[in-house]
Amino acid sequence: MAGAFFLLSIHAFAFVIAYSIDSPMAAYHRWLILAVIPAFSCMGQFFFFYPNPVKEKFAFRFLSAQLFVWITFSVYYIFCTFRKEPVFDFTEQIWTFSLPLENKILGVLVLVYSFLMICTGIWRSWTTSKESNRFTGLFVLFFSLLIFPPVIANSMSRAGLISRTDFLTVYTFFMIPGSFVILVLYINTTADQTRFLNRITGICLGTFLLILYWIGLASVSRQEDTFDLGKLREAENSIFIKKAVPGSDSVSHVGIPTDRNSHSTSRVGTPKNPSTRKRFLRQSSGYYGSVFPLEAERYFIEGNEEEPRSVLYRFSLQNRDHKYEATFPYEEYRSFLHIAIRPYFAVLFITVLVVLFGFRLFFRGAIWNPLKNLLIGIGKVNQGDLNTKIQVRIQDEIGFLADSFNGMVSSIREARTALSVYADTLEDQVKDRTSRLTQLLEQQQGDYFLTSLLLKPFGIETIRNGSVFVESFTRQKKQFVFKQQNHEIGGDLCMSTSLKIGGTNCTVFMNADAMGKSIQGAGGAIVLGSVFGSILNRTRLFEDKTIEFTPQRWLRSAFLELSKVFEIFEGSMLVTAILGVIEESTGKTYLVNAEHPSPILYRNGKASLIPTKHFFNRIGLPFDSSTTFTVQSFQLRPGDCLFLGSDGKDDLIVGIREDGTKEINENQEAFLSRIEEAQGDLYKIYQDMEEYLTDDISFLKIEYSLSKEPVRTNGQATRLVSKETN
């Protein structure tokens, strides 16, 4: 953007040269006009790098192609100027070269380059992030206002639709305010490293230049009318004197009066701007009545070897049919305007010097020195000097920052002192804390060990009840070391035994998962095992009184008793479980499911889920006695295996998401393929899942066979896996 404004400054400076120097050498300002094309290229590059660089290789190639076209045309344009003689263009009041075709090509290039710049800005505004696309869109808008109106006005002036004066008016009207707005927008949105005082200087300089522009626009444009009024007054006075004193030669510069139908134009030549009719206010002074012309026409007369350039006024006084022509040297016109504009140049030059160099002096005490001292203090603190203190002289916002900085450094110094004292005694504190933690850890490990001892009586390894073979595997998530031995505790529990229910030999089993981690889950498992164990023992003691019981009635009684006991804890101890009974002689199986994973049937090498027709609430939640108690039943065939497992077998880590969180398997049918791959071997199933586990895990495998031997798989007897405790 700096390059763009520098090139636009060269382009604007070319007009300053053209209007300041009345010499054929001023025609070579056209070379500097060419700087406007790469200015558009720089603006386009700005969008590739704001607010952060994108497509840098493409941006470099795009810029290279644009510069190649510009350099090629510039060489051609400059070459054409060597073949032409400078001419004076009265429409612009400057010396230039007569290059109509080349100037049209220049106008087309300016239009194309500006269009490419705007398209680049729109593309970047569309693709950038939501936080910065608003600012990019504002840059596109103000670049458009800065560029397009002057470009369009230039094209219209080249086509003869408007005058070059109108083009220059549009150019200055949009260029200076547009540049100021872009400067303010950039200073307030850029992430580039800048200095605070430079920002103030930039804003103030832009503000002063904008104010000077408006003052110049309001006053300088009237200087030309002032010159016309003055010269017409001279002409009026000359005509009045000539009438008052016959034979006087003081009106020799006044043309011959002509009739409206027979204008004498031998001295006028070809008017360069025939539509210059103006209205002038009547002015009178002195002892005579003024006949100041109501309206007049002004023409610029081209010079030749005999007569220099001149300004001609054609006007009438009292008689509209009687016209006068007055001519004045063109040099007077240029000299008058230059003298009128010189004060503005002086004010502009002084303003720039005051802003660029005087602001450091003006704000040295209020802004620059306090900021400099604050930065020096921050640097010293960064180097470790916490004795730094900034002197506050002016209680303004910067003074408040300095006070806050001093307070912050004081707090850091006090904290460092306290930290130093703490570091000196850290070793002793660490030893003391370590000793305490060791004692607490040993006490905790002891508590864990006692809890694990209470859990051991409830678990089973393997049992054989006639045609029913039961095998279990449990691995608790919480592992600990006590007395140099590995132990574990958790909430998973597998229980099974043989009972007589209604005079029939049955195998009773349960797979349960008490909610909670470590000691809480283990506590729930202990309560569950104690209550269920007492139910089993009571049934065994009073077998003769349960002849009329059916497996369904026994399951209902056991489940309701467990629910009543756990309801005492008011929801702080909950259990998911499957309770079941198998008739050993027939293989008839009865199940009650309390929000536990569905059981799995392994038959003929294929595993499938047994749909649970009815789920009870978790044990520990209030049981609705008004509902019908449903017991699910199905028939096991010889050689079938029934698998029960806690939710740990399904909640496996299957991946890591983009945000770093673990992705957990939610498909309970995925466990079926693991049973088939391991051919029903519990230990192989565990080995396949070990690295993906997230919770306690327990399996209960129940085989039904009419033979006395366990079911065989691929000619090998199924291994009896005992419960491991590591």
MIDO-167037 format. One line per field, with one value per residue (C-alpha): chain; residue number from 0; x, y, z. Coordinates in steps of 0.001 Angstrom, whole numbers. Each point is the difference from the previous one (the first is absolute). Last residue first. Layout:
BEGIN
mol A|...
seq NUM|...
X X|...
Y Y|...
Z Z|...
***
This chain:
BEGIN
mol A|A|A|A|A|A|A|A|A|A|A|A|A|A|A|A|A|A|A|A|A|A|A|A|A|A|A|A|A|A|A|A|A|A|A|A|A|A|A|A|A|A|A|A|A|A|A|A|A|A|A|A|A|A|A|A|A|A|A|A|A|A|A|A|A|A|A|A|A|A|A|A|A|A|A|A|A|A|A|A|A|A|A|A|A|A|A|A|A|A|A|A|A|A|A|A|A|A|A|A|A|A|A|A|A|A|A|A|A|A|A|A|A|A|A|A|A|A|A|A|A|A|A|A|A|A|A|A|A|A|A|A|A|A|A|A|A|A|A|A|A|A|A|A|A|A|A|A|A|A|A|A|A|A|A|A|A|A|A|A|A|A|A|A|A|A|A|A|A|A|A|A|A|A|A|A|A|A|A|A|A|A|A|A|A|A|A|A|A|A|A|A|A|A|A|A|A|A|A|A|A|A|A|A|A|A|A|A|A|A|A|A|A|A|A|A|A|A|A|A|A|A|A|A|A|A|A|A|A|A|A|A|A|A|A|A|A|A|A|A|A|A|A|A|A|A|A|A|A|A|A|A|A|A|A|A|A|A|A|A|A|A|A|A|A|A|A|A|A|A|A|A|A|A|A|A|A|A|A|A|A|A|A|A|A|A|A|A|A|A|A|A|A|A|A|A|A|A|A|A|A|A|A|A|A|A|A|A|A|A|A|A|A|A|A|A|A|A|A|A|A|A|A|A|A|A|A|A|A|A|A|A|A|A|A|A|A|A|A|A|A|A|A|A|A|A|A|A|A|A|A|A|A|A|A|A|A|A|A|A|A|A|A|A|A|A|A|A|A|A|A|A|A|A|A|A|A|A|A|A|A|A|A|A|A|A|A|A|A|A|A|A|A|A|A|A|A|A|A|A|A|A|A|A|A|A|A|A|A|A|A|A|A|A|A|A|A|A|A|A|A|A|A|A|A|A|A|A|A|A|A|A|A|A|A|A|A|A|A|A|A|A|A|A|A|A|A|A|A|A|A|A|A|A|A|A|A|A|A|A|A|A|A|A|A|A|A|A|A|A|A|A|A|A|A|A|A|A|A|A|A|A|A|A|A|A|A|A|A|A|A|A|A|A|A|A|A|A|A|A|A|A|A|A|A|A|A|A|A|A|A|A|A|A|A|A|A|A|A|A|A|A|A|A|A|A|A|A|A|A|A|A|A|A|A|A|A|A|A|A|A|A|A|A|A|A|A|A|A|A|A|A|A|A|A|A|A|A|A|A|A|A|A|A|A|A|A|A|A|A|A|A|A|A|A|A|A|A|A|A|A|A|A|A|A|A|A|A|A|A|A|A|A|A|A|A|A|A|A|A|A|A|A|A|A|A|A|A|A|A|A|A|A|A|A|A|A|A|A|A|A|A|A|A|A|A|A|A|A|A|A|A|A|A|A|A|A|A|A|A|A|A|A|A|A|A|A|A|A|A|A|A|A|A|A|A|A|A|A|A|A|A|A|A|A|A|A|A|A|A|A|A|A|A|A|A|A|A|A|A|A|A|A|A|A|A|A|A|A|A|A|A|A|A|A|A|A|A|A|A|A|A|A|A|A|A|A|A|A|A|A|A|A|A|A|A|A|A|A|A|A|A|A|A|A|A
seq 725|724|723|722|721|720|719|718|717|716|715|714|713|712|711|710|709|708|707|706|705|704|703|702|701|700|699|698|697|696|695|694|693|692|691|690|689|688|687|686|685|684|683|682|681|680|679|678|677|676|675|674|673|672|671|670|669|668|667|666|665|664|663|662|661|660|659|658|657|656|655|654|653|652|651|650|649|648|647|646|645|644|643|642|641|640|639|638|637|636|635|634|633|632|631|630|629|628|627|626|625|624|623|622|621|620|619|618|617|616|615|614|613|612|611|610|609|608|607|606|605|604|603|602|601|600|599|598|597|596|595|594|593|592|591|590|589|588|587|586|585|584|583|582|581|580|579|578|577|576|575|574|573|572|571|570|569|568|567|566|565|564|563|562|561|560|559|558|557|556|555|554|553|552|551|550|549|548|547|546|545|544|543|542|541|540|539|538|537|536|535|534|533|532|531|530|529|528|527|526|525|524|523|522|521|520|519|518|517|516|515|514|513|512|511|510|509|508|507|506|505|504|503|502|501|500|499|498|497|496|495|494|493|492|491|490|489|488|487|486|485|484|483|482|481|480|479|478|477|476|475|474|473|472|471|470|469|468|467|466|465|464|463|462|461|460|459|458|457|456|455|454|453|452|451|450|449|448|447|446|445|444|443|442|441|440|439|438|437|436|435|434|433|432|431|430|429|428|427|426|425|424|423|422|421|420|419|418|417|416|415|414|413|412|411|410|409|408|407|406|405|404|403|402|401|400|399|398|397|396|395|394|393|392|391|390|389|388|387|386|385|384|383|382|381|380|379|378|377|376|375|374|373|372|371|370|369|368|367|366|365|364|363|362|361|360|359|358|357|356|355|354|353|352|351|350|349|348|347|346|345|344|343|342|341|340|339|338|337|336|335|334|333|332|331|330|329|328|327|326|325|324|323|322|321|320|319|318|317|316|315|314|313|312|311|310|309|308|307|306|305|304|303|302|301|300|299|298|297|296|295|294|293|292|291|290|289|288|287|286|285|284|283|282|281|280|279|278|277|276|275|274|273|272|271|270|269|268|267|266|265|264|263|262|261|260|259|258|257|256|255|254|253|252|251|250|249|248|247|246|245|244|243|242|241|240|239|238|237|236|235|234|233|232|231|230|229|228|227|226|225|224|223|222|221|220|219|218|217|216|215|214|213|212|211|210|209|208|207|206|205|204|203|202|201|200|199|198|197|196|195|194|193|192|191|190|189|188|187|186|185|184|183|182|181|180|179|178|177|176|175|174|173|172|171|170|169|168|167|166|165|164|163|162|161|160|159|158|157|156|155|154|153|152|151|150|149|148|147|146|145|144|143|142|141|140|139|138|137|136|135|134|133|132|131|130|129|128|127|126|125|124|123|122|121|120|119|118|117|116|115|114|113|112|111|110|109|108|107|106|105|104|103|102|101|100|99|98|97|96|95|94|93|92|91|90|89|88|87|86|85|84|83|82|81|80|79|78|77|76|75|74|73|72|71|70|69|68|67|66|65|64|63|62|61|60|59|58|57|56|55|54|53|52|51|50|49|48|47|46|45|44|43|42|41|40|39|38|37|36|35|34|33|32|31|30|29|28|27|26|25|24|23|22|21|20|19|18|17|16|15|14|13|12|11|10|9|8|7|6|5|4|3|2|1|0
X -2421|-3392|-897|-3265|639|-271|-1039|1272|-2497|1074|1680|-1388|-874|-2181|-1045|-2996|830|-188|-2802|-2210|-3454|1601|-947|2844|-303|2623|-2|2210|1187|1584|837|287|1779|1362|1635|3409|-1566|-2570|1710|1617|-3418|-1618|2937|-551|-3720|390|-3300|1557|2331|-999|-3675|-33|1767|-2505|-2885|1597|-666|-3732|88|589|874|3805|1671|1908|2532|376|2924|-2067|498|-1467|2073|-946|-1835|256|-2308|-3304|-1399|1776|-83|-3805|20|-158|-2249|804|-2226|1577|-1951|1319|-3270|-2839|-980|-3686|-1286|-1661|-563|-1510|-2496|-1334|-3227|15|-1732|3047|1983|3538|1883|3569|2650|200|-61|-3404|-1420|444|-2497|240|3787|1099|2434|2974|1733|3262|715|2295|-2891|-1758|1344|-2951|668|-1704|-1164|2015|-1429|-2905|-1450|-503|-1908|688|-1420|1706|-1370|2960|-2187|1758|2090|-2856|1788|-710|983|728|1439|1347|347|618|-591|1375|-684|-3603|-1679|2369|-3005|-1217|2884|-1621|-3444|1388|1938|-3160|-2026|2530|156|-3800|-522|2800|-1504|-3480|1324|2096|-3165|-641|-2374|2893|1425|-618|2151|2836|88|3735|951|-2424|1340|3573|-788|-1840|2899|2434|-2135|40|3732|975|-2056|1396|3557|-558|-1324|3042|2306|-1653|575|3567|1122|-2393|-3774|-2947|-164|242|-1729|99|-2221|-466|-2319|441|-3031|-786|-3769|-2079|-1676|3398|2969|3148|3380|2219|1056|1430|1833|718|1253|327|3747|3038|3403|3109|3681|2379|2944|-1803|-2783|111|-3028|-2128|-3372|-1473|-1295|507|-2534|-273|-2657|-741|-3227|-579|-3585|-729|411|942|3666|1607|2801|1626|-2540|-68|-1847|2689|2604|-1846|697|3704|-29|-1472|2728|2623|-1538|-21|3629|812|-1635|1995|3193|-879|-734|3313|1846|-1820|1063|3614|-37|-1465|2760|2744|-1402|-241|3612|1124|-2128|1404|2348|-2491|-2741|2225|828|-3656|-897|2662|-1181|-3588|1081|1905|-2902|-2394|2354|352|-3807|-360|2604|-1759|-3354|1499|1558|-3284|-1815|2597|-615|-3731|637|1637|3066|3390|218|3524|409|1428|2389|1147|-1263|2943|-425|717|-3734|-278|2629|-1824|-3313|1669|1474|-3441|-1588|2744|-573|-3746|446|2566|-2128|-3422|-247|3598|1046|-3410|840|3606|-810|-2931|2280|1805|-2689|-2955|1824|1858|-3183|-1893|2790|-4|-3805|-158|2669|-1747|-3271|1688|1333|-3478|-985|3417|-224|-3521|985|3169|-1892|-2599|2629|2038|-3033|382|-3303|-2626|-3247|-2872|-3070|-3527|-2830|-3253|-339|100|777|3233|885|2632|2751|3019|3278|2947|3328|2797|2769|-330|2459|1588|-3291|-2308|-3242|-2841|-1852|-3638|-2303|-3642|-1748|-3148|-1576|2719|895|-1883|1167|-1662|2580|1242|2077|-922|-2282|-148|-2601|380|1514|-1657|2197|24|2823|-1666|2239|3069|3030|-1237|1464|1664|-1058|1789|-1903|-3175|-1933|-3592|-2464|-3484|452|1619|3637|1955|3720|2189|1270|3776|390|-2255|2475|507|-2284|-1527|-3266|261|-3248|-748|3533|-29|-3222|1311|3237|-1899|-2167|3047|1763|-3124|-148|3600|-706|-3179|1758|2920|-2407|-1863|3294|701|-3331|1277|2693|-2545|-2312|2162|3059|-1711|-1269|3470|1610|-2389|845|3713|-384|-1910|2477|2886|-1841|-787|3547|1594|-2232|848|3691|-223|-1401|2609|-895|442|-2495|-3376|-1876|-3544|125|2928|-1469|-3431|1482|2251|-2850|-2211|2734|719|-3692|-288|3022|-746|-3766|-215|3491|-836|-3554|1306|2777|-2566|-2217|2985|782|-3406|-2821|-1340|3056|944|3224|-2058|-2384|2902|1579|-3348|-340|3489|-554|-3323|1482|3093|-645|-3632|1034|2922|-2539|-2330|2746|1609|-3390|-414|3403|-1085|-3181|1879|2208|-1957|-2005|3147|1149|-1473|-2608|2047|2982|-2034|-1509|3475|1410|-2964|595|3666|-809|-2499|2593|2503|-2542|-1133|3563|950|-2956|932|3607|-1185|-2098|3032|2060|-2620|-410|3732|342|2579|-551|426|-2684|-3095|-2249|-2381|2635|2329|3474|1928|3242|1613|-432|2425|1651|-3465|-609|3060|-1315|-3303|1680|2336|-2955|-2102|2651|658|-3727|-529|3030|-1125|-3403|1549|2449|-2798|-2058|3047|773|-3648|-150|3037|-1381|-3384|-995|1772|-1850|-2381|777|2720|-1825|-2255|3021|1213|-3047|826|3590|-1236|-2244|3031|1832|-2392|41|3762|-624|-860|3706|859|-2782|1831|2185|-2271|1454|3064|-2207|-116|-2626|1078|-2359|-2955|1939|2345|-2905|-1762|3021|-1|-3391|1403|3077|-2305|-2017|3260|777|-3595|215|3447|-1224|-2936
Y -59991|-1052|-2590|-1924|-3480|-857|-3518|-641|-1345|-3462|-93|-1777|3258|1113|-2507|447|-1052|-3676|-1827|16|1609|3363|3588|2497|3183|2739|2939|2879|3026|3344|3060|3122|1629|-3051|368|-1563|-3108|-801|-2838|-1362|-38|-2024|-2402|-456|-635|-2670|-45|-729|3045|1328|-808|1680|3061|180|184|2841|2406|-586|2418|2940|3149|-172|2920|2799|1566|3775|1725|2648|-1855|-3210|-2940|-3561|-3251|192|-2692|341|-3347|-2535|2492|-117|-3168|-3425|-3051|-2737|-3090|-2979|-2618|-3560|-1680|2422|2867|948|3513|1871|3670|809|2863|1528|1796|3621|1221|-717|2825|-555|3014|189|-2032|-2847|1683|205|-3157|-729|-2168|-1976|-234|-1086|-2917|1303|-2308|-1956|-2613|-3049|-2484|1971|2877|1839|3491|1721|3632|2645|741|2387|-2384|-3206|-3007|-3347|-3585|-2871|-3446|-2312|-3064|-1919|2819|2504|3322|3056|3611|3414|2714|3118|3780|1352|3331|1418|3673|-367|163|-2473|-1872|-700|-2473|-2420|218|-614|-3090|-1438|751|-1796|-3096|-358|474|-2426|-2608|466|-496|-3024|-1618|-352|-2782|-2041|3013|-1187|-3112|2112|2139|69|313|2860|1810|-499|1393|3033|616|-78|2504|2379|-342|98|3179|1713|-941|1072|3390|516|-988|2612|2692|-1144|90|2042|32|-2121|-3678|-2356|-3382|-3501|-2471|-3778|-2709|-3555|-2173|-3473|-353|-509|3399|1664|-2114|2089|-58|3077|3102|3464|2544|3533|3260|3013|261|-1045|-1318|-1538|-254|-1059|1902|420|1841|949|1434|-576|1749|-1111|-3348|-3094|-2790|-3333|-2653|-3614|-1952|-3591|-1296|-3658|-1066|3132|683|3092|2294|3047|1635|3370|694|-1106|2361|3311|393|-637|2690|2474|-823|594|3316|1195|-1037|1829|3077|-292|-533|3003|2143|-950|617|3311|1102|-964|1682|3166|93|-725|2557|2595|-608|337|3066|2005|2118|-60|1437|2857|669|-229|2547|2335|-614|747|3260|1020|-1009|2086|2998|-426|-19|3102|1852|-1069|1179|3390|174|-963|2685|2530|-1070|585|3387|960|1765|-348|-3718|-1300|-3625|-2445|-2842|-2099|-3158|-170|-3428|784|155|2489|2184|-103|892|3000|1166|-305|2035|2633|287|277|2710|1805|-104|843|3106|1252|-777|761|3387|-862|-3267|1748|2629|-2239|-1685|2188|3328|-787|-1135|3070|2359|-1454|137|3572|1090|-1787|1647|3381|-563|-612|3650|861|-2967|963|3593|-1079|-2470|2593|2730|-2386|-397|3628|1889|405|1989|-416|2184|-675|2396|-1896|-422|3768|929|-1942|-2843|-2714|-1965|-689|-1261|-1522|4|-2114|1997|1792|-53|-3425|-1600|-137|-1826|2159|-1051|1030|1591|935|2689|632|2918|2362|2837|3197|1848|3283|2747|1593|-2870|-3651|-2500|-3838|-2035|-3734|-1984|-2724|-2308|-1241|-2483|-2377|620|-1611|52|2987|18|3343|3078|2730|-442|-735|3195|-817|959|-989|1107|3208|674|2385|-92|-1650|1596|-111|3502|1430|2536|1642|2990|1662|826|241|-1139|-2791|-1341|268|-2038|-2675|-270|-208|-2816|-1911|370|-1213|-2982|-783|110|-2059|-2648|-177|-341|-2748|-1872|481|-1546|-3580|827|703|-2937|-2743|1442|-5|-3543|-1163|1773|-1877|-3326|726|889|-3232|-2178|1570|-464|-3669|-776|1869|-1768|-3358|864|938|-3422|-1858|-2777|-3774|-1391|-1291|2642|1027|3580|1227|-1597|1598|3448|-193|-1307|2908|2558|-1470|175|3613|977|-2044|548|3780|278|-2257|1291|3565|-1187|-1681|3092|2083|-2590|739|-2539|-2242|443|-3696|758|1931|-2952|-2414|2299|368|-3799|-352|2883|-1571|-3536|529|1423|-1083|-3527|54|1103|-2935|-2615|1194|-240|-3565|-913|1438|-2096|-3064|146|-1870|-2096|-1541|856|-1555|2605|3051|-1465|-488|3511|1502|-1870|1087|3640|-174|-1687|2783|2664|-1666|-212|3654|1318|-2124|1374|3588|-578|-1471|3140|2142|-1922|583|3726|764|3760|645|2288|3539|1007|2224|-3104|1014|2497|-2822|1350|-2231|-1901|-1335|-3689|-2750|-139|-366|-3234|-1654|902|-1745|-3134|-296|542|-2598|-2687|995|-189|-3381|-1462|1531|-1684|-3387|264|978|-3056|-2250|1340|-300|-3572|-930|1756|-1741|1474|2447|1265|2948|1059|-1542|-898|3055|2324|-1566|1474|3433|-395|-822|3078|2153|-1781|1782|3470|343|722|3613|501|-281|2434|2601|253|2783|2301|433|1992|2736|1529|-1875|-286|-1698|-2875|-424|-242|-2364|-2342|238|-1744|-3000|-58|64|-2863|-1944|658|-853|-3370|-755|701|-2326
Z 38622|1433|-2567|3|-1277|-3624|-769|-3501|-2473|-1010|-3382|-3060|-1776|2991|2622|2353|3536|915|1789|-3062|-163|-681|890|271|2079|-455|2405|-1067|2024|-929|2058|-2130|-2984|-1833|-3440|794|1563|-2687|-1933|3167|1711|-2781|73|3742|-424|-2716|-1961|-3379|445|-3460|652|3395|-1432|-2864|2472|1979|-2883|568|2950|-2340|1959|-288|1759|-1802|2348|88|-1757|-1833|-3300|1495|1266|-852|894|3791|1364|1854|-1208|2278|2878|-160|2108|-1587|-307|-2511|-492|-1738|-1944|-416|1007|-706|2268|35|701|2870|926|3388|132|3240|-868|1123|3151|2163|-1641|1244|1385|-1347|1839|-2521|-3386|-1560|-1559|-3690|-1891|-3236|52|-3444|128|-1945|-2447|-136|-2663|444|142|2731|2129|1561|1360|2935|-316|1854|3493|668|2627|-2004|1421|-1677|-107|-1817|-891|-528|723|2773|1402|244|-471|2209|-676|1484|-2272|1680|54|3495|1744|3262|794|-1189|3383|1779|1510|-3547|-216|2488|-1576|-3501|1106|1610|-3127|-2198|2245|227|-3734|-834|2363|-1474|-3549|1002|1440|3694|1233|1316|1781|3584|-349|-1385|3148|674|-3701|-559|3061|-1238|-3446|1431|2414|-2913|-1924|2990|640|-3669|-601|3114|-993|-3643|1132|2191|-2869|-2205|2612|736|-3613|-2135|168|-1167|991|-3013|195|-1500|1864|-87|1374|-1263|545|1319|117|3195|-332|8|980|-176|-1724|170|-1972|686|-2221|1307|-1532|2345|361|1968|-1018|1584|-770|2770|1473|3337|-1831|-3660|-1838|-3102|-552|-3328|1284|-2157|401|-1842|714|-965|572|-1231|-39|-767|3623|1925|-751|1452|-1109|1531|2262|1752|3231|2461|-1562|443|3734|-607|-2701|2486|2516|-2677|-1082|3608|322|-3218|1504|3208|-1964|-2158|3051|1580|-3237|-451|3460|-583|-3388|1547|2626|-2512|-2402|2751|989|-3616|-567|2890|-2121|-2872|2230|1056|-3645|-937|2675|-1348|-3576|1024|1631|-3128|-2245|2090|-157|-3775|-327|2147|-2053|-3211|1338|814|-3484|-1628|2021|-1140|-3578|492|1612|3290|-1339|1721|796|647|-1026|2540|-781|2954|-1714|-2404|-1636|-3663|-728|2872|-1657|-3334|1639|1679|-3321|-1624|2800|-224|-3755|496|2608|-2226|-3158|1375|2179|143|-3549|-1484|-1500|-774|-1748|-1663|-1499|-2481|-2074|999|-58|-3228|-1766|1210|-1110|-3525|-259|1339|-2491|-2840|990|115|-3569|-1471|-581|-1468|-2350|-1077|-841|-1802|-2167|-1082|-444|-2158|-2264|-1101|-34|-2722|50|-2470|40|-1180|-1031|-467|3790|453|3600|222|-2333|403|-1724|2198|-1495|1857|-1811|-1371|-1672|-3371|-2908|377|933|2993|548|1289|3152|-44|2551|-612|2027|1996|1854|-1143|2443|-1055|3119|927|551|3200|1301|421|-1687|-189|-1867|616|-2824|-2115|-2044|-3616|-441|-2450|-3039|1619|-2241|-2009|-3518|-738|1897|-1907|-3311|1919|-799|747|-2728|1143|3615|-1147|740|2220|-869|2632|3181|484|-1502|2648|1476|-3382|710|-3010|1686|3817|1683|-2472|180|3773|278|-2405|1963|3306|-1342|-1272|3343|1791|-2382|916|3720|-221|-2082|2472|2927|-1838|-337|3696|929|-356|2545|2758|691|-1506|1708|3374|-581|-981|2925|2328|-1653|233|3666|726|-1899|1895|3301|-712|-1112|2905|2534|-1554|-42|3672|881|-1968|-2409|-157|-2472|1274|-1992|870|1364|-2090|-3122|375|708|-3071|-2167|1123|-773|-3415|-884|1191|-2192|-3116|-291|-352|-1530|-2941|-422|-339|-2310|-2247|-25|-1107|-2688|-1462|-181|-2771|-2221|-25|1855|2568|435|493|2592|1805|137|1467|2439|1182|133|2110|3451|209|-1003|2441|2628|-655|-354|3250|1723|-1291|1407|3363|42|-1267|3113|2678|-2467|-1469|-3532|-3149|-1028|1002|-1848|-3184|256|453|-2979|-2149|1047|-1001|-3310|-796|858|-2322|-2839|339|205|-3008|-1995|896|-1039|-3301|-505|792|-2561|-2690|716|332|-454|2685|2980|1288|2450|252|-35|-2792|-1224|-1036|-828|-2360|517|-3206|-718|-977|3408|1580|-1937|1565|3451|-789|-1418|2986|2355|-1860|430|3616|813|-1697|1805|3305|-296|-817|2902|2402|-963|287|3481|1110|-1330|2070|3103|-122|3382|2340|3112|578|-2673|-2206|-3231|446|25|-3240|-1756|1387|-1194|-3508|69|808|-2841|-2423|1626|-528|-3711|858|780|-3682|-878|2100|-3084|-1274|2672|-2226|-2391|2680|2255|3132|2987|-1665|-1559|2948|2466|-2387|59|3801|-17|-1909|2227|3033|-1515|-249|3675|975|-1738|1396|3536|-666
***
